[in-house]
Amino acid sequence: MTDIEYTRPHGGKWLGWTARILALAVAVFWLWWGVGSAYVEGFSWFSLLAHSAPGLLILIATLVAWRWEGIGGSLLVGVALLVTAFLLWAILFRGGYRQMVAIVWSTMALPPLVAGLLFLASWRRERE
């Protein structure tokens, strides 16, 4: 056994699998949240789509990353940046509460950002 095999458990695939599990868990959580929110509001198709949009975006990016880690990782980072931009807009122009924005950012933008960075690191490691 060489040192390279010893320092990279499972052939270095753990980054990609960690990213897949994290991104899939986040997507399922936000889809579940969206369906629950739509149910509370009377379950119209528009409210279902509106509340499930973050989960759908994360799920689509995760499925893309499952096949193409570089592209999907970039999409997940893009989703995190989109959420961050929306939250900054809410603070600056809509008078959003900063404490609530911090909580929403840490639950809605941070996990896709971490998963996206893990996908990109795995993609880069595979290219080397």
Secondary structure by P-SEA (a helix, b strand, c coil): ccaaaaacccccaaaaaaaaaaaaaaaaaaaaaaaaaaaaacccaaaaaaaaaaaaaaaaaaaaaaccaaaaaaaaaaaaaaaaaaaaaaaccccccaaaaaaaaacccaaaaaaaaaaaaaaaaaac
